[in-house]
Amino acid sequence: MRRTSVWMVVAIALVLTTVMWRPAASQDSALERLDDLSTRVSVLEDKVDELERSESSNGGVAPESSSDNTIRGVVTIRGFRNSQVSEDGNTCRGVGEEDERFAGLEGGEPVWVWVDNKVVASDELETGEFVENYNDQTRVTCNFVFRIEGVPDADVYQVAVGEQGWYVELTYDEMEDADWRVEIGISF
C-alpha cells in the first residue's frame, strides 16, 4: 500500500480512538463532535479507497501527481512549561488533559490538505523542536515542521493538523505569495 494510503488508515484509527476515549463536556457536544468526525472519517475512507483503486489499476504503482506543489510548514505552540508544553532537551510536545488544546500534539501527528471537502495530500509532523524560553521561563515555544508533496492546483486549500481541529485556509494566490509556506500558530 502506498505511504499516503497507510497514513489515511492511521488517521482514521486515531480519530476513532479519540472519539471513543475523549471525555465530553456534555452529551450534545460529544454527539456534534462525533458527527463531525464521522464525516471526516468517511471522507478519509473514500480517499483511501480511491488511492487503492488507482494503485491496483496501475499494477500497484501509485499514479504520478499532476502537480508539483509542495507545502512546507510549521505548527508553533506557545504555552506554559510542563502543564501545556513538555520539553526534553531540544525536543518537545504538547501535553495536558484530553480536552485541552495542546494535548497529544507531537511528532507523527497527521497533517492533511483538504480541497473541496476531500483530502488531497497528507504527511505527518516531525518531532517538536524546543525553540525558546520567554516570560521568565514559565512559557515555552515548540515548533513542528512538515512537508506535504503532490498538492494539486486548487482555488482554496485547508491545511489541517491532527485531531485538535486546527487549520488554516488559504487561496491559491495566497499560497503562491507565501511561496507555498504555511504557519499555524497556537498559543494560550
C-alpha positions as a printed Julia matrix, in Angstrom:
188×3 Matrix{Float64}:
   0.0    0.0     0.0
   1.22   3.5    -0.76
   2.5    5.69    2.13
  -0.4    8.13    1.76
  -2.92   5.27    1.99
  -1.26   3.93    5.11
  -1.39   7.35    6.77
  -5.07   7.7     5.89
  -5.79   4.41    7.65
  -3.69   5.51   10.63
  -5.52   8.85   10.69
  -8.89   7.09   10.71
  -7.77   4.89   13.6
  -6.54   7.94   15.55
  -9.82   9.79   15.03
 -11.88   6.78   16.11
  -9.7    6.17   19.17
 -10.02   9.81   20.18
 -13.8    9.75   19.86
 -14.06   6.58   21.92
 -11.83   7.72   24.8
 -12.2   11.52   25.0
 -14.49  12.68   27.81
 -17.13  15.15   26.63
 -18.34  18.23   28.49
 -21.89  17.34   27.55
 -23.64  14.63   25.58
 -24.8   17.15   22.93
 -21.3   18.47   22.27
 -19.98  14.91   22.15
 -22.62  13.95   19.59
 -21.84  17.04   17.49
 -18.13  16.23   17.58
 -18.86  12.6    16.72
 -20.96  13.68   13.72
 -18.18  15.99   12.51
 -15.53  13.32   12.99
 -17.72  10.71   11.33
 -17.99  12.93    8.25
 -14.23  13.41    8.16
 -13.65   9.67    8.6
 -16.0    8.97    5.68
 -14.05  11.39    3.51
 -10.76   9.75    4.57
 -12.14   6.27    3.85
 -13.23   7.42    0.38
  -9.75   8.79   -0.27
  -8.1    5.54    0.86
 -10.44   3.56   -1.43
  -9.66   5.9    -4.33
  -5.9    5.55   -3.78
  -6.12   1.77   -3.53
  -8.19   1.6    -6.74
  -5.68   3.76   -8.59
  -2.76   1.68   -7.32
  -4.4   -1.6    -8.36
  -5.32  -0.25  -11.81
  -1.68   0.77  -12.31
  -0.22  -2.59  -11.27
   0.34  -1.44   -7.68
   2.16   1.73   -8.72
   0.68   4.97   -7.47
  -0.12   7.48  -10.22
   2.14  10.47  -10.56
   0.64  13.7    -9.3
  -0.34  16.17  -11.98
   1.1   18.88   -9.79
   4.44  19.57   -8.24
   3.25  21.87   -5.46
   4.9   21.19   -2.13
   3.68  22.8     1.06
   6.32  23.41    3.69
   5.01  24.41    7.05
   5.41  24.77   10.75
   2.97  24.36   13.62
   4.04  26.5    16.57
   2.63  26.1    20.05
   3.34  28.53   22.85
   2.25  27.6    26.32
   3.14  27.07   29.93
   6.07  24.8    30.66
   5.09  21.29   31.8
   1.32  21.94   32.02
   0.95  22.59   28.27
   4.34  22.01   26.65
   6.76  19.34   27.78
  10.4   19.58   26.79
  13.14  17.01   26.8
  16.4   18.63   25.79
  15.85  20.01   22.29
  12.58  18.16   21.67
   9.09  18.97   22.9
   5.4   18.06   22.64
   2.0   19.31   23.7
   0.63  17.95   26.97
  -2.43  18.38   29.14
  -5.8   16.83   29.79
  -7.53  15.11   26.85
  -9.8   18.1    26.16
  -7.09  20.77   26.31
  -5.8   22.45   23.17
  -2.21  21.13   23.21
  -2.91  17.58   24.42
  -1.44  14.95   22.15
   0.33  17.29   19.73
   3.64  15.63   18.96
   5.79  14.34   16.14
   3.93  11.85   13.95
   0.62  13.7    14.21
  -1.08  13.74   10.76
  -1.31  16.88    8.61
  -3.87  16.97    5.8
  -4.53  19.22    2.83
  -8.25  19.48    2.1
  -9.7   20.76   -1.18
 -13.47  20.78   -1.75
 -14.04  18.67    1.4
 -11.61  15.98    0.23
  -8.14  15.12    1.48
  -5.8   15.58   -1.5
  -2.42  15.17    0.23
  -1.04  14.39    3.67
   2.06  13.83    5.74
   2.99  13.97    9.41
   4.61  16.4    11.8
   8.28  15.92   12.53
   9.46  15.75   16.14
   8.82  19.01   18.0
  11.8   21.3    18.38
  12.13  23.29   21.6
  12.86  26.83   20.43
  12.96  29.38   23.2
  12.07  30.36   26.71
  10.33  33.63   27.36
   8.34  35.39   30.07
  10.61  34.39   32.94
  10.9   30.83   31.63
   7.31  29.96   32.53
   6.17  29.86   28.89
   7.87  27.96   26.1
   7.68  27.57   22.31
   7.66  24.28   20.41
   7.85  24.03   16.58
   6.76  21.05   14.48
   7.72  21.18   10.8
   6.05  19.32    7.94
   6.38  18.94    4.18
   3.48  17.81    2.0
   4.27  16.94   -1.6
   1.95  16.4    -4.56
  -0.54  19.12   -3.71
  -2.77  19.78   -6.75
  -3.73  23.22   -8.02
  -7.0   24.44   -6.47
  -8.81  27.68   -5.66
  -8.8   27.19   -1.87
  -6.83  24.94    0.48
  -7.37  23.95    4.09
  -4.27  22.68    5.87
  -5.39  20.79    8.99
  -3.36  19.32   11.85
  -4.34  16.23   13.8
  -7.45  15.66   15.85
  -7.4   19.05   17.55
  -9.16  20.68   14.59
  -6.56  23.37   13.94
  -6.4   24.52   10.36
  -5.66  27.45    8.1
  -7.49  28.26    4.91
  -5.58  29.86    2.06
  -6.31  30.63   -1.58
  -4.04  29.56   -4.42
  -2.81  33.16   -4.79
  -2.04  33.35   -1.06
  -0.1   30.09   -1.31
   1.88  31.42   -4.27
   2.58  34.71   -2.46
   3.8   32.77    0.59
   5.99  30.53   -1.61
   3.85  27.54   -0.51
   4.83  28.01    3.15
   2.21  27.66    5.87
   2.36  28.64    9.53
  -0.15  27.51   12.1
   0.31  29.17   15.47
  -1.47  28.13   18.63
  -0.9   29.88   21.91
  -2.51  30.08   25.31
